[in-house]
């Protein structure tokens, strides 16, 4: 355990996030003092009453810049990261970064016309980001920049949420209700949703819609009649004549039928997600999926037959009990199907998930994947994406991710998901 004492500042929250990165790798009790005495940020680590490591960084900014506290906090995070790195011998892949959108830092560097080498050096020196993650950030930021450059004034994107699923997956923390428990509320929800759609359409009647994303939950939890009614109402409410991308997160194969795939195609949906998470049946059973690996293949092929030419598939690294070999198998099976997008998620133990409760109740007996193995899985994914001709185009991070890694979307050039980039980089108004 690491006991924190803050002196001369109120950055306890930011520093605690850095401490949490190292907690799994400490087997001793430490005391940590984080001190700001302008212009120096200092971290001192004690074992008992003995000082064992110290790190200090000078914050070279004006007093006006210090008032917003951001630069001061960054100096403290650097110092704390350094002493914990020395104590544990552990180098974090993302260094001291704990935010959701690391590529924002790269976009800031682009504004100053910095070269790739200068950006990488800055990220390594200022945040201790490893060279591999620097390369990933720069690749993703460049792909995002091309999409964002096409944004137009008064252009918006839309998100429509369907908070229902057939069952709740063990790792899920989204607002999603099991149809077995809340299925009687679907019609009332859709009635209210359509009223809201009508109101938003009236408010934004002069706006151009660049992308529309229907997510969840699982939108295809709706039956055929409900889905068709919703999509027809969307088409009647908004001018979709200039839309660049229309996505439905079909998600779970056990909710997808040929008729639903046909309805989506007829209503102008241009991109769908079919999300296996794993192609190992034993894993699907553990995480609460009511479908087989063969169902995934069948649904994918039906989508192709009905003319769906842009399909995303999600997979999750670090699912309970999965090995590097299991991930290799999933990658091989997805490669045979040939989706245009593959999104690679690293397991995050979220506060509202059933998995977190099981971990708490079992006192850690649920088997989760260690950081070193996650890194092997990520390396395998990167290699496979190159073979499949898919390139990284967006990424984000979450708290409590195994190994402190990331989620990355890969796409064949020209099939990048516009909505994903817009929501991550916050460069466009999105109506939710």
C-alpha positions in Angstrom: 0.0 0.0 0.0 1.2 3.5 -0.7 0.1 6.3 1.7 0.1 9.7 0.1 0.8 13.1 1.7 0.3 16.2 -0.4 2.1 19.4 0.5 1.6 22.8 -1.2 -1.1 21.7 -3.7 -4.5 20.1 -4.3 -3.5 17.5 -6.9 -4.3 14.4 -4.8 -6.7 13.0 -7.4 -4.2 13.2 -10.3 -1.4 11.8 -8.2 -3.6 9.0 -6.9 -4.3 7.9 -10.5 -0.5 7.6 -11.1 -0.1 5.6 -7.8 -2.9 3.2 -8.9 -0.8 2.3 -12.0 1.9 0.9 -9.7 -0.1 -0.6 -6.8 -0.3 -4.1 -8.4 3.5 -4.2 -8.5 4.2 -3.1 -4.9 4.6 -5.7 -2.1 5.6 -3.3 0.6 4.1 -0.4 2.5 5.4 3.0 1.4 4.8 6.6 2.3 4.9 9.1 -0.5 5.2 12.8 -0.1 4.3 14.9 -3.2 5.5 18.5 -2.6 5.1 21.6 -4.7 7.3 24.6 -3.8 7.2 26.8 -6.8 8.8 26.3 -9.2 9.8 22.7 -8.1 7.7 19.6 -8.0 9.2 16.9 -5.7 8.2 13.4 -4.8 9.9 11.5 -1.9 9.2 7.8 -1.2 9.7 6.4 2.2 9.9 2.8 3.4 9.1 3.2 7.1 10.9 6.4 8.1 13.7 5.9 5.6 13.8 7.9 2.4 14.5 5.5 -0.5 13.9 7.5 -3.6 13.5 11.2 -4.5 12.7 12.9 -7.8 12.3 16.6 -8.6 11.3 18.6 -11.7 11.4 22.3 -12.2 8.1 23.7 -13.6 9.4 26.5 -15.9 6.3 28.6 -16.6 5.0 32.0 -15.7 2.8 32.7 -12.7 -0.2 33.2 -14.9 0.3 29.7 -16.4 0.6 28.2 -12.9 -2.8 29.6 -12.0 -4.6 27.0 -14.1 -2.8 24.3 -12.1 -2.4 22.0 -15.1 1.4 22.4 -15.6 2.0 22.2 -11.8 0.1 18.9 -11.7 2.0 17.5 -14.6 5.3 18.3 -12.8 4.0 16.4 -9.7 2.8 13.5 -11.8 6.3 13.2 -13.4 8.0 13.2 -10.0 5.7 10.6 -8.5 5.9 8.4 -11.6 9.7 8.5 -11.4 10.0 7.5 -7.8 7.5 4.6 -8.2 9.3 3.5 -11.4 12.5 3.4 -9.4 10.9 1.5 -6.5 9.2 -1.2 -8.6 11.4 -1.4 -11.6 8.2 -1.2 -13.6 7.9 0.9 -16.8 4.3 1.7 -17.7 3.5 1.6 -21.5 1.7 4.9 -21.3 4.1 6.4 -18.7 2.3 8.9 -16.5 -0.6 9.4 -18.8 -4.0 8.5 -17.3 -6.4 10.3 -19.5 -8.9 8.9 -22.0 -7.7 10.7 -25.1 -3.9 10.7 -25.3 -3.9 11.6 -29.0 -5.1 15.1 -28.1 -1.5 15.8 -27.0 -0.3 14.8 -30.5 -2.8 17.1 -32.1 -1.5 20.0 -30.0 2.0 19.2 -31.3 0.7 19.2 -34.9 -0.4 22.8 -34.4 3.2 23.7 -33.8 4.4 21.9 -36.9 6.5 19.4 -34.9 8.0 16.5 -36.8 7.2 12.9 -35.8 10.6 12.6 -34.1 10.1 15.8 -32.1 6.7 14.6 -31.0 8.0 11.2 -29.9 10.8 12.8 -28.0 8.4 15.2 -26.3 6.1 12.4 -25.2 8.9 10.3 -23.9 10.6 13.1 -22.0 7.5 14.8 -20.6 5.2 11.8 -20.0 7.6 8.7 -20.1 5.5 7.1 -22.9 7.3 4.2 -24.5 8.5 4.4 -28.1 5.9 1.9 -29.3 3.0 3.8 -27.9 4.4 7.0 -29.3 4.4 5.5 -32.7 0.8 4.3 -32.3 -0.3 7.8 -31.1 1.2 9.5 -34.1 -0.3 7.0 -36.6 -3.7 7.4 -35.1 -3.5 11.2 -34.8 -2.6 11.4 -38.5 -5.5 9.2 -39.5 -7.9 11.3 -37.4 -6.5 14.5 -38.8 -7.5 13.5 -42.3 -11.1 12.8 -41.2 -11.4 15.9 -39.0 -10.1 18.2 -41.8 -13.3 17.5 -43.7 -15.6 18.8 -40.9 -17.8 21.7 -42.1 -19.4 24.6 -40.1 -22.8 23.8 -38.7 -22.3 20.1 -39.4 -23.3 17.6 -36.7 -23.3 13.9 -35.9 -26.1 12.0 -34.2 -26.1 9.3 -31.5 -29.2 7.2 -30.7 -29.0 4.9 -27.8 -31.0 1.6 -27.3 -30.4 0.5 -23.7 -31.5 -3.1 -24.0 -29.6 -6.4 -24.4 -30.8 -10.1 -24.4 -28.6 -10.6 -21.3 -25.9 -8.6 -19.6 -22.3 -9.6 -20.3 -20.1 -10.2 -17.3 -17.7 -7.2 -18.1 -20.4 -4.7 -19.0 -21.0 -1.4 -17.2 -23.1 0.4 -19.8 -26.7 1.5 -19.3 -28.2 -1.7 -20.7 -31.1 -3.7 -19.4 -31.8 -7.4 -19.9 -34.9 -8.0 -22.1 -35.8 -10.8 -19.6 -36.2 -8.2 -16.9 -37.1 -5.0 -18.7 -38.5 -6.2 -22.0 -41.9 -4.9 -21.2 -40.5 -1.3 -21.4 -39.2 -1.4 -24.9 -42.3 -0.1 -26.7 -42.7 2.8 -24.2 -39.0 3.6 -24.5 -39.3 3.7 -28.3 -42.4 5.9 -28.2 -40.5 8.4 -26.0 -37.3 8.1 -28.1 -39.3 8.9 -31.3 -40.7 12.1 -29.7 -37.2 13.1 -28.8 -35.9 12.4 -32.3 -38.7 14.6 -33.7 -37.8 17.5 -31.4 -34.1 17.3 -32.1 -34.7 17.2 -35.9 -36.8 20.4 -35.6 -34.0 22.1 -33.5 -31.4 21.1 -36.1 -33.4 21.3 -39.3 -30.8 23.4 -41.0 -27.8 21.3 -40.0 -26.0 18.9 -42.2 -25.6 15.4 -40.6 -22.2 13.9 -41.2 -22.6 10.6 -39.3 -25.3 8.8 -37.4 -24.6 6.1 -34.9 -27.2 3.9 -33.3 -25.6 2.1 -30.3 -26.5 0.6 -27.0 -27.0 -1.8 -25.3 -27.7 -3.8 -28.4 -29.9 -2.0 -31.0 -30.7 -5.3 -32.7 -32.4 -6.4 -29.4 -35.4 -4.7 -30.9 -37.6 -7.1 -33.0 -38.0 -6.6 -36.7 -41.1 -4.4 -36.4 -39.6 -2.2 -33.7 -36.3 -1.8 -35.6 -38.0 -0.9 -38.9 -40.4 1.6 -37.2 -37.4 3.3 -35.5 -35.3 3.5 -38.7 -38.3 4.8 -40.8 -38.9 7.5 -38.1 -35.3 8.6 -38.3 -35.4 8.8 -42.1 -38.6 10.8 -41.9 -37.3 13.2 -39.3 -33.8 14.0 -40.6 -32.4 14.9 -44.0 -30.0 12.0 -44.6 -29.3 12.9 -48.2 -25.7 14.1 -47.5 -24.9 11.7 -44.7 -21.4 10.2 -45.0 -21.8 7.3 -42.6 -24.8 5.5 -40.9 -23.8 2.9 -38.3 -25.8 0.4 -36.3 -24.0 -1.5 -33.6 -25.7 -4.8 -34.3 -23.4 -6.3 -31.7 -24.5 -9.7 -30.5 -25.1 -12.4 -33.2 -28.0 -13.9 -31.1 -30.0 -10.7 -31.8 -29.3 -10.5 -35.6 -31.7 -12.0 -38.1 -31.7 -11.9 -41.9 -34.8 -9.7 -41.8 -33.1 -7.2 -39.5 -30.0 -7.1 -41.8 -32.4 -6.5 -44.8 -34.2 -3.7 -43.0 -31.0 -2.0 -42.1 -29.8 -2.2 -45.7 -33.1 -0.9 -47.1 -33.0 2.0 -44.6 -29.6 3.2 -45.8 -27.4 1.9 -43.0 -23.9 1.8 -44.4 -21.9 0.3 -41.5 -22.7 -2.4 -38.9 -20.8 -4.0 -36.1 -21.0 -7.8 -35.4 -19.0 -8.2 -32.2 -17.8 -11.7 -31.2 -15.3 -10.5 -28.5 -13.8 -14.0 -28.7 -14.2 -16.9 -31.2 -13.6 -19.4 -28.4 -16.8 -21.1 -27.3 -15.6 -21.6 -23.7 -15.0 -17.9 -23.4 -18.4 -17.0 -24.8 -20.0 -19.2 -22.2 -18.0 -17.6 -19.4 -18.8 -14.0 -20.3 -22.5 -14.7 -20.7 -23.0 -14.8 -24.4 -26.0 -16.8 -25.6 -24.6 -17.7 -29.0 -21.9 -19.9 -30.6 -18.8 -19.1 -32.6 -20.6 -20.6 -35.6 -23.4 -18.2 -35.1 -20.9 -15.3 -35.6 -19.7 -16.7 -38.9 -23.3 -17.4 -40.1 -24.5 -13.9 -39.3 -21.4 -12.3 -40.9 -21.9 -14.3 -44.1 -25.7 -13.4 -44.2 -24.7 -9.7 -43.9 -22.4 -10.0 -46.8 -25.1 -11.8 -48.9 -27.5 -8.9 -48.2 -25.0 -6.3 -49.4 -23.4 -5.0 -46.2 -19.9 -4.0 -47.4 -18.6 -2.2 -44.3 -18.5 -4.4 -41.2 -16.7 -3.9 -37.9 -15.9 -6.7 -35.4 -14.9 -6.2 -31.8 -12.6 -8.4 -29.7 -11.5 -8.1 -26.1 -8.1 -8.9 -24.8 -7.8 -10.2 -21.2 -11.2 -12.0 -21.0 -11.3 -14.4 -18.0 -9.2 -17.5 -18.7 -8.0 -16.5 -22.2 -4.5 -17.1 -23.3 -2.3 -15.7 -26.1 -3.2 -18.8 -28.1 -6.9 -18.1 -27.7 -6.3 -14.5 -29.0 -4.3 -15.9 -31.9 -7.2 -18.2 -32.8 -9.8 -15.4 -32.6 -7.5 -13.3 -34.9 -7.2 -16.1 -37.4 -11.0 -16.7 -37.5 -11.7 -13.0 -37.9 -9.1 -12.8 -40.7 -10.9 -15.5 -42.6 -14.1 -13.5 -42.5 -12.4 -10.3 -43.7 -14.2 -7.4 -41.9 -13.3 -3.9 -42.9 -12.8 -2.8 -39.3 -11.5 -4.7 -36.2 -11.6 -2.9 -32.9 -9.3 -4.3 -30.2 -10.3 -3.6 -26.7 -8.3 -4.3 -23.5 -10.4 -5.6 -20.6 -11.3 -2.9 -18.1 -12.7 -3.9 -14.7 -15.5 -1.3 -14.5 -17.2 -0.3 -11.3 -20.7 -1.3 -12.4 -19.8 -4.6 -14.0 -20.8 -8.0 -12.7 -17.1 -9.1 -13.1 -16.0 -6.5 -10.6 -18.5 -7.8 -8.1 -17.3 -11.4 -8.7 -13.7 -10.3 -8.1 -14.7 -8.6 -4.9 -16.7 -11.6 -3.7 -14.1 -14.2 -4.6 -11.2 -12.1 -3.2 -9.4 -12.2 -6.5 -9.9 -15.9 -7.4 -11.4 -15.0 -10.8 -8.5 -15.5 -13.2 -7.5 -12.3 -15.0 -4.7 -11.7 -17.5 -1.4 -10.1 -16.3 0.0 -7.0 -18.0 3.0 -8.9 -19.6 0.6 -11.3 -21.3 -1.7 -8.5 -22.4 1.3 -6.9 -24.1 2.0 -10.2 -26.0 -1.7 -10.2 -27.1 -1.4 -6.6 -28.3 1.8 -7.3 -30.2 0.1 -10.2 -31.8 -2.9 -8.1 -32.8 -0.7 -5.4 -34.3 1.1 -7.9 -36.4 -2.1 -9.5 -37.6 -3.6 -6.2 -38.5 -0.7 -5.4 -40.8 -1.1 -8.8 -42.5 -4.8 -8.0 -43.0 -4.1 -4.5 -44.4 -5.9 -2.8 -41.5 -4.4 0.4 -40.0 -5.0 2.1 -36.6 -7.3 5.1 -36.9 -8.7 5.8 -33.5 -7.9 4.9 -29.9 -8.9 5.6 -26.3 -8.0 4.5 -22.8 -10.1 3.7 -19.7 -9.4 3.5 -16.0 -8.8 0.1 -14.5 -7.6 -1.4 -17.8 -5.6 -4.6 -17.4 -1.9 -3.7 -17.8 -2.6 0.1 -18.3 -3.0 -0.4 -22.1 -5.6 0.9 -24.6 -8.4 0.2 -27.1 -7.6 0.6 -30.8 -9.8 0.7 -33.9 -8.2 -0.7 -37.1 -9.6 -0.1 -40.5 -8.9 -0.7 -44.2 -8.0 2.7 -45.6 -11.1 4.6 -46.6 -13.4 2.7 -44.2 -12.5 4.5 -40.9 -15.5 5.1 -38.7 -16.2 8.9 -38.8 -18.3 8.9 -35.7 -15.7 7.2 -33.5 -13.2 9.9 -34.4 -15.6 12.7 -33.9 -16.6 11.5 -30.4 -13.0 10.8 -29.3 -11.5 14.1 -30.5 -14.5 16.3 -29.6 -14.2 18.5 -32.8 -17.9 18.4 -33.8 -21.2 18.9 -32.1 -22.9 15.5 -31.4 -26.6 15.3 -30.7 -27.2 12.5 -28.2 
